[in-house]
């Protein structure tokens, strides 16, 4: 049965994403688990002046760090320009 991850796990995922120096914020974090499999979706808010290649590298770095802590997690990340 699918269910939302508990607050401690959600906060850990959020902390991992925010620990990257280029990530300004994390928005729309959605998590769930189904059996032993975990899922995390999020938008990383990043500087719109950086290149697409740099933005892609940031998302890969964040995904890699999440997978180190949660190897049985499927991670989907979208980059969002920071226009605040």
N, C-alpha and C positions, 0 to 999 in steps of 0.2 A: 504494500500500500504506500502511495506517495505521501510525503509530508514535508513541511518546511524544516530546515535545519534549526537546531536550537540556537538561542541567542549567543552563547559562547562560541560556537563554530562560525556563525555569521560574523561576529565581531572579529574573530581571528582572520577570516578571509578579507574583511574590510581593512584590517591593520596591515596585512601583507600587501595589498594593493596600494594603500596610502604610503607605505614605506619607500616606494620608488620616488626618487627626488623630482621626477618630471610629472608625476601625477598630482594634479591640483585638488581633485575630489573624485569620489566614486558616487555614481548615481544609479538609481534603479537596480539595486542589488536584489536578485531573485535567486533563491536556493531551494533545493528539494532533495529528498533522498528516496530511493526506491530499492528496498533490500539493502545490499552493501554498496550500491552505486550512489554517488553524490553528484549533484549538478549545481553549477554556479554560473549565473549570467550577470553581467554588469556593464556599465558605461564608465570608461575612464575619461575624466575631463583633463585635457592637456592643452598646452599652448598652441594656438592655431598657426603660429609662425614657423613651427618646425616642419621639416619635410615629411612626406608620406612614409618614406623609408624609416625615418627616425620614429615616427608614431607607431609603425608596425613593430619595430624593435622593442619599444616600450611595452606594447601589449604582449609580445612574446616573453619578455623578461618577467612581467607580472604573472603570466600564466605559468611559467617555469617555477617561480617561487611558490605559487599556490600548490602546484603538483608535488613539490618537495614535501610539503606538510600534509597534503591530502592526495596521495597517489591514485586513489580510486575515485577521482572527481573528473567529470567532464566540464571543461571551462569554456565559456563563450564570452568574448570581450569585444565591445564596440568602443572605438575612440570617438570622443566628442570634443570639438574645439572649445577652448576656454575663452569666452567673450564677456567676461564680467568686469 
